[in-house]
Amino acid sequence: MKWLLSLYIIVISLSFTVANAAGATAPEWLGNTYGTVLSEDWMNVKFGGQKMGFSYSKIEQGDNGYRIISRAVVRLEIMGAMQDMSFSRSYYLDKNRNVIGFISLMKTMNQRQQTLGVIENGSVHMKITGAGGTSAVTKKISPGVQFAETMGFAIADKLKVGFKATIPVFIVELRANNTMDIEIVGQKTIQVDNKPTQVFVANITLQGFKSKSYITSSGVIVREEQSLMGIVSEKTDGDNAISFPASGSVPISSLITFSLIKPDKSLPGHSSIRELKLDITGIKNPASLPGDERQVKGSPEWIKDLAGKRRLVIPLTIKRKQPGKSVPISKAYKGDSGSVMPTPEIQSENKMIKREAKKIVGDEKDAWEAAKKINRWVFSNVKKKLVDSFTAVDTLLAMEGECQSHTNLFAALGRSVGLPVKVASGIVYSSENEGFLYHAWPEVYVGEWVAMDPTLGQDVADATHIKLAEGGVESQLQLVRFIGKLNITINSYSK
């Protein structure tokens, strides 16, 4: 689990310089030295038996505590070209193995986002630096919080068959709190570096995302398995880890196909569907599924399937809802600060964003007309490419990206001129794949909330957009629980 969640973030989408991360107010622990290496390990990462990356971890000890270094590289074939994405994290722990701070760097092509986190007084204070500058974010955390990469080491002295715990974790990429369930279900001997090695077998669950880890008595994970996605990480040597096959990298289409949700019937001409009625299963709690005037939930019902298993069926009616009477931009704000404030990914106060938005909107005062201008500009000018961009500024500079890139840029441009914009995450129908794929799109308030889609060029998003979550990057963790679990039955549709 220690880096499989990062791979999920790639789907639904190595070194760092301490001086650049720290700045003038560097925490004292950045200056600590660590003279003893407790462990150092490399792992190959495979998808369906094919290598797609590697990871590296090192645990060091010093006079003031410990440092855990974790790095991973993923190589995917995207539109015939190889693209590397890397994750690099260093965690600093005190003598009691409590995390006191971290540095995290995510990098793809020439884009990067770096986070410096300081943990104190029940909060994690983060400085997030990317192309648009540095943003500060503070989040409350639970006592004894761990991270996916530090958990094994933190509980090493508790490892025994039958051990079971629910551990608070903080997910850096999503800036989100959650809990991780771990249960030691057995002990076995496996081959590690061609040597028989005794390990504990642990079942780990995060947001319904399950994996199996093989942990040594010192807390080092030497193998991970994620059966749902068919991903395996296994220990190897450094030379083998950093070498990639000359050809045959995992195509991004393989991961996209994995996330595909096939309904019971196809939806020809889906982009013109104005109303869609369906049943969705695989959601345990109906309250976790968003509902609004556009997406109306019916009464959930428990039924038995052909195998005799009970499942919850939630009826949905989704409408392609045109706005009624629009309002001036000056009257669009409803007091929802989350839809107007800048974030590390949606830098609406950035000078480049504000300048471009002013050029696009011009003197337009009507909220709906301004929203359409932004939507059409993003659709026409940002190339549709399976390249992940961390922020709106990254997208503006590169002028290419996938749905999240289009949505972040739309949101930043809209907020910069006074339009309230929310980010919706969910699924949308793909005629090419004859099923639903994970997607992101903006919702803008113009007198009422309207779903738009700058990726697909829809001023009003079609009725196959099914919202599963809304909010900033933190909300994307909610999507983890749905991977590989949703089923859709089409009841009717109209155009």
Secondary structure, DSSP 8 states (H G I E B T S, - for coil): -TTHHHHHHHH------HHHHHGGG--GGGG----EEEEEEEEEEEETTEEEEEEEEEEEEETTEEEEEEEEEEEEEETTEEEEEEEEEEEEE-TTS-EEEEEEEEEETTEEEEEEEEEETTEEEEEEEETTEEEEEEEE--TT-B-TTTHHHHTGGG--TT-EEEEEEEETTTTEEEEEEEEEEEEEEEEETTEEEEEEEEEEEETTEEEEEEE-TTS-EEEEEETTTTEEEEEE-HHHHH---SS--EEHHHHHHHH-B--SS--TTGGG--EEEEEEES-S-GGGS---SSEEE---EEEE-TTS-EEEEEEEEEE-----S--BGGG---S-GGGTS--SS--TT-HHHHHHHHHHHTT--BHHHHHHHHHHHHHHHSEE-S---SSHHHHHHH-EE-HHHHHHHHHHHHHHTT--EEEEEEEEEETTTTEEEEEEEEEEESSSEEE-BTTTTBSS--TT-EEEEESSGGGGGGGGGGTTT-EEEEEEEE-
